[in-house]
Amino acid sequence: MSSRAWTPLVTNPHALPDPAAGASVSGSLGRVGPAVPAEEIAGAISSEPGECGPTRALPDPAAGASVSGSLGRVGPAVSAGEIAGTISSEPSECDPSPPLSLADAVKTATATLAAAGVPSPAVDAQLLAAHLLGVGRGELAAMLFGTTVAPKGYDALLARRAAREPLQHITGTAYFRHLKLAVGKGVFVPRPETETVVQLAIDVLTQLQQERGRDGGPTAVDLGTGSGAMAASLAGEVPGCRVYAVELSDAAYPWAVRNLAGTGVVLVHGDMRDAFAELDGTVDVVVSNPPYIPAGAIPRDPEVQLHDPHMALYGGGEDGLEMPAAAATTAVRLLHPGGFFVMEHAEVQAAQMADLLRGSGEWSDITTHTDLTGRDRATSGRRR
């Protein structure tokens, strides 16, 4: 996975009115920092799917309460408790005012997240509310026009997201293609760009299944499965496909176990470099989303820098290509002649990945593939 250097950004201050007491939250964002190596690989990892340092002055409520703050994209992370006071959906015993409505809470939360530099503040504000209420976004949209009050605990979750903890870590859920995956600390949160990589493999497997008929189910291997997103997709969308997956990380492996339970995927805890020796020369498709960030690069987004496991980010070596090269070597071992291999990478690594495959002499039909935004995000080849 990759990152981009910090780039200067100046944003406008925000004023966030408090409907209950005339309180205000003001802030300014600065995203300024030193340039880092390998800035060309910037943005290969999205942060959807920070780091901020608010300071607050809390005057005597009797004199007219106000909350003022300055949010910086660069600076020490803050605790959720420090931000929790910027929006409250739960009136105190001394406050005779009615509880904050859901609509007002979501509106204020959106402004708070925007001030904190969260890339998708409105969506995240809604998803946090939907998570607490146990409803989908569609039902939440209807509730915003009703009399529903803000759910208990909303301000606490908002504070965590404003501190740039990944939304998926807060809700414990990540959506990938048709899947709802369990995610949290220690596992890489699957990104939308990986869905297109999976689709390339599914297309090949589906064609093989049609050619072979019912008794000739294809075989696929996922190298470095992480949460199990790609392996689960292959098993679920290509019925009859035999899927194998390997994960080395002690922290990520339990998440894969949880997400792959009941899918039929054969999961092993081990190193991709020597996994599945019993399948050598028999596999139809190998997929991999290996670590690929160069050693000296620093992820741009705080969600990535502070929360994604480094083991899932850094590919090894100055160019970050040690693990991609290992995945390609293992694919050569596993695939039969004509077998298909596809691997994700940063958009600026496309030429390097093609050269990596071409230089081994083991591959034909080497092709670069774009994601839905037109970026070169994957390279494939056929085993000679």
C-alpha positions in Angstrom: 0.0 0.0 0.0 1.3 3.5 -0.5 1.3 7.1 0.5 1.9 10.6 -0.7 3.9 13.4 0.8 2.3 16.0 2.9 1.2 18.9 0.8 0.4 22.4 2.0 -3.3 23.1 2.4 -5.0 26.1 3.9 -8.7 25.8 4.8 -11.3 28.2 5.9 -12.3 28.5 9.5 -15.6 26.9 10.4 -18.3 28.2 12.8 -20.6 25.5 14.2 -23.7 26.9 16.1 -25.0 25.0 19.0 -28.8 25.0 18.7 -29.3 24.5 22.5 -27.2 27.2 24.0 -25.9 29.5 21.3 -22.5 27.8 21.7 -20.1 27.8 18.9 -17.2 25.7 17.7 -14.7 27.4 15.5 -11.6 25.9 14.0 -9.0 26.1 11.3 -7.2 23.3 9.5 -3.7 23.2 8.4 -2.2 20.3 6.5 1.4 21.3 6.4 4.4 19.0 6.8 7.8 18.0 5.4 8.0 16.3 2.1 8.6 12.5 2.3 10.4 10.1 0.0 8.5 8.3 -2.7 5.8 11.0 -3.0 4.9 9.7 -6.4 3.1 6.8 -4.7 0.9 9.2 -2.9 -2.8 8.3 -2.5 -2.6 4.7 -3.5 -4.2 3.9 -0.2 -7.5 5.7 0.4 -8.5 6.5 4.0 -12.3 5.8 3.5 -13.3 3.4 3.6 -6.0 11.4 11.3 -4.4 13.1 13.3 -5.6 16.3 14.9 -4.8 18.5 17.8 -7.8 20.5 19.0 -7.4 23.1 21.8 -10.5 24.3 23.5 -11.5 27.1 25.8 -14.5 26.4 28.0 -15.8 29.7 29.6 -18.1 29.8 32.5 -21.6 28.7 31.2 -23.2 31.4 33.2 -21.3 34.0 31.2 -22.4 32.5 27.8 -20.8 29.2 27.0 -18.7 28.9 24.0 -16.2 26.3 22.7 -13.4 27.5 20.4 -10.8 25.3 18.9 -8.1 24.9 16.3 -7.9 21.6 14.5 -4.6 20.7 12.8 -4.1 17.9 10.4 -0.5 17.6 11.6 0.1 17.2 15.3 -0.4 14.8 18.2 -3.5 12.7 18.1 -6.1 13.7 20.7 -8.2 11.6 23.0 -11.9 11.1 22.2 -12.8 12.8 25.4 -11.1 16.0 24.3 -13.4 16.3 21.3 -16.6 14.8 22.9 -17.6 18.1 24.4 -17.9 19.9 21.0 -21.3 18.3 20.4 -23.6 16.7 23.0 -26.8 14.9 22.3 -27.4 14.1 25.9 -28.7 16.9 28.1 -27.4 17.1 31.7 -29.6 16.9 34.7 -29.2 20.7 35.1 -30.1 21.4 31.5 -33.9 21.8 31.0 -33.6 22.0 27.2 -35.0 19.1 25.1 -32.5 16.5 23.7 -30.9 17.4 20.4 -32.8 16.1 17.4 -31.2 13.5 15.1 -31.2 15.9 12.2 -29.5 18.7 14.1 -26.9 16.3 15.6 -26.0 14.9 12.2 -25.7 18.4 10.8 -23.5 19.6 13.6 -21.4 16.3 13.4 -20.9 16.8 9.7 -19.4 20.3 10.3 -17.3 18.9 13.1 -15.8 16.1 10.9 -15.3 18.5 8.0 -13.3 20.8 10.3 -11.2 17.8 11.4 -10.3 17.1 7.8 -12.3 13.9 7.5 -12.6 13.2 3.7 -16.4 12.3 3.7 -17.9 14.2 6.7 -21.6 13.9 5.8 -21.5 10.2 5.0 -19.5 9.4 8.1 -21.8 11.4 10.3 -24.7 9.6 8.9 -23.1 6.1 9.2 -22.1 6.7 12.8 -25.7 7.6 13.6 -27.1 4.6 11.6 -24.6 2.3 13.4 -25.9 3.4 16.9 -29.6 3.2 15.8 -29.2 -0.2 14.1 -30.6 1.0 10.7 -29.3 1.4 7.2 -28.6 4.8 5.6 -31.9 4.6 3.7 -33.9 4.3 6.9 -31.8 6.9 8.5 -32.6 9.4 5.8 -36.3 9.0 6.5 -35.6 9.4 10.3 -33.8 12.7 9.7 -37.2 14.2 8.7 -39.0 12.9 11.8 -38.8 13.6 15.5 -36.1 11.1 16.3 -33.5 12.4 18.8 -29.8 11.8 18.6 -28.8 8.4 19.8 -27.0 8.0 23.1 -23.2 7.8 22.6 -23.2 9.7 19.3 -21.0 12.4 20.6 -18.4 9.9 21.8 -18.2 8.1 18.4 -18.0 11.5 16.7 -15.1 12.4 18.8 -13.2 9.2 17.8 -13.9 9.9 14.1 -12.8 13.5 14.4 -9.6 12.2 15.9 -9.2 10.3 12.6 -9.8 6.8 13.9 -11.1 4.9 10.8 -14.8 4.7 10.5 -14.6 0.9 10.0 -12.7 0.5 13.3 -15.4 2.4 15.2 -18.3 0.5 13.7 -16.3 -2.8 13.4 -17.6 -3.3 9.9 -16.2 -2.9 6.4 -18.2 -3.4 3.2 -16.5 -5.1 0.2 -18.4 -6.0 -2.9 -21.3 -8.1 -1.5 -19.7 -8.8 1.8 -20.0 -7.3 5.3 -16.6 -7.9 6.9 -15.5 -7.7 10.6 -12.5 -5.5 10.9 -10.6 -3.7 13.7 -7.1 -3.1 15.1 -4.4 -5.2 13.5 -6.0 -5.8 10.1 -5.9 -3.8 6.9 -9.3 -2.3 6.0 -10.1 -3.4 2.4 -10.5 -0.6 -0.1 -12.8 -0.1 -3.0 -10.0 -0.2 -5.5 -9.3 -3.8 -4.6 -12.8 -4.8 -5.7 -11.7 -4.3 -9.3 -8.7 -6.6 -8.8 -11.1 -9.3 -7.5 -13.3 -8.8 -10.5 -10.5 -9.6 -12.9 -9.9 -12.9 -11.1 -13.7 -13.7 -11.0 -14.0 -13.2 -14.8 -11.2 -15.7 -15.4 -12.6 -18.3 -12.9 -16.1 -17.9 -14.3 -14.9 -18.6 -17.8 -13.0 -21.6 -16.7 -16.0 -23.0 -14.9 -18.2 -22.6 -17.9 -15.6 -24.4 -20.1 -15.1 -27.3 -17.7 -18.7 -27.8 -16.6 -19.9 -28.9 -13.1 -17.2 -31.4 -12.4 -14.3 -29.1 -13.2 -14.4 -26.4 -10.6 -11.4 -24.1 -10.8 -8.8 -23.5 -8.0 -7.7 -20.1 -6.7 -5.2 -18.9 -4.1 -5.2 -15.5 -2.2 -1.6 -14.6 -1.1 -1.7 -12.3 2.0 -5.4 -12.4 2.5 -5.6 -9.9 5.4 -9.3 -9.6 6.4 -10.1 -12.4 3.9 -12.0 -10.0 1.6 -10.7 -11.3 -1.7 -10.8 -15.0 -0.8 -14.4 -14.6 0.5 -15.4 -12.8 -2.7 -14.0 -15.5 -4.9 -15.6 -18.3 -2.9 -19.0 -16.5 -2.8 -19.2 -15.3 -6.4 -17.8 -18.3 -8.2 -19.7 -21.3 -6.8 -17.7 -24.5 -7.0 -14.4 -22.7 -6.9 -11.9 -24.2 -4.5 -10.2 -21.2 -2.7 -7.1 -21.2 -0.5 -5.8 -18.3 1.5 -2.7 -17.5 3.5 -2.0 -14.8 6.1 1.3 -14.3 8.0 0.2 -11.6 10.5 -0.7 -12.8 14.0 -2.9 -9.8 14.4 -4.7 -10.1 11.1 -5.2 -13.9 11.0 -8.0 -14.0 13.6 -10.0 -11.5 11.5 -9.6 -13.7 8.4 -10.7 -16.7 10.5 -13.8 -14.9 11.5 -14.7 -13.6 8.0 -14.0 -16.8 6.2 -15.9 -19.0 8.5 -18.5 -21.0 6.6 -17.2 -19.9 3.2 -15.3 -23.2 2.4 -12.0 -21.3 2.0 -9.0 -23.2 3.2 -7.1 -20.7 5.4 -3.6 -21.2 6.7 -1.5 -19.1 9.1 1.9 -18.8 7.4 4.3 -17.2 4.9 3.1 -16.8 1.3 6.6 -17.7 0.1 6.3 -21.4 1.0 2.5 -21.8 1.4 0.5 -24.6 -0.3 3.4 -26.7 -1.6 0.8 -29.4 -2.2 -0.8 -27.3 -4.9 2.3 -26.6 -6.9 1.6 -26.5 -10.6 -2.2 -27.0 -10.3 -3.7 -23.7 -9.5 -5.8 -21.7 -12.0 -5.8 -18.2 -10.5 -3.6 -16.5 -8.0 -4.5 -13.1 -6.5 -2.5 -10.8 -4.2 -2.7 -7.4 -2.7 0.7 -7.4 -1.0 2.4 -4.6 0.9 4.1 -2.3 -1.5 4.9 1.1 0.2 8.7 2.0 -0.1 10.6 2.0 3.2 11.0 5.8 3.4 7.5 6.8 2.4 5.1 8.2 5.0 1.3 7.7 4.5 -0.5 10.9 3.9 -3.8 10.1 5.7 -3.8 9.8 9.5 -6.2 6.9 9.2 -3.5 5.0 7.3 -0.5 6.3 9.1 -1.8 5.8 12.7 -4.1 2.8 12.3 -3.3 0.5 9.4 -0.8 -2.2 10.4 2.7 -1.4 9.1 3.1 -5.1 8.2 0.3 -4.6 5.6 1.7 -1.4 4.2 5.5 -1.6 3.7 6.6 -3.9 1.0 10.3 -4.1 2.0 13.3 -2.5 0.4 13.8 1.0 -0.8 11.3 0.5 -3.6 8.8 -1.5 -1.6 8.9 -4.4 -4.1 10.3 -7.2 -2.0 6.8 -8.6 -1.1 5.4 -8.0 -4.6 8.3 -10.0 -6.0 7.7 -12.7 -3.4 4.1 -12.9 -4.4 5.0 -13.2 -8.1 7.6 -16.0 -7.4 5.0 -17.9 -5.4 2.5 -17.5 -8.2 5.0 -19.0 -10.6 5.3 -22.0 -8.4 1.6 -22.5 -7.8 0.1 -21.9 -11.3 -0.1 -24.4 -14.1 1.0 -23.2 -17.6 -1.6 -20.7 -18.7 -2.6 -19.9 -15.2 -3.6 -16.3 -14.4 -1.9 -14.0 -11.8 -3.1 -10.6 -10.8 -1.6 -8.3 -8.2 -2.5 -4.9 -6.9 0.0 -2.0 -6.6 0.3 1.8 -6.4 -0.6 3.6 -9.6 2.9 4.8 -10.2 4.3 1.3 -9.8 2.7 -0.1 -12.9 5.8 0.0 -15.0 7.9 -1.5 -12.3 5.4 -4.4 -11.8 5.3 -5.1 -15.5 9.1 -5.1 -15.6 9.2 -7.4 -12.6 7.1 -10.0 -14.3 8.7 -9.5 -17.7 12.2 -9.8 -16.3 11.6 -13.2 -14.7 10.8 -14.7 -18.1 8.0 -16.7 -16.6 5.0 -14.7 -17.8 3.2 -13.8 -21.0 0.3 -11.5 -21.7 1.5 -9.0 -19.1 -1.2 -6.4 -18.8 -1.8 -3.2 -16.7 -5.3 -2.7 -15.4 -7.0 0.5 -14.2 -9.5 0.9 -11.3 -12.8 2.7 -11.6 -11.1 6.1 -11.4 -8.8 5.3 -14.3 -5.6 4.8 -12.3 -3.2 2.0 -13.0 -3.7 -0.2 -10.0 -3.1 -3.8 -11.0 -0.9 -5.9 -13.2 -1.6 -9.4 -14.5 0.1 -12.1 -16.5 -0.3 -15.7 -17.7 2.1 -18.4 -16.5 4.3 -19.6 -19.4 
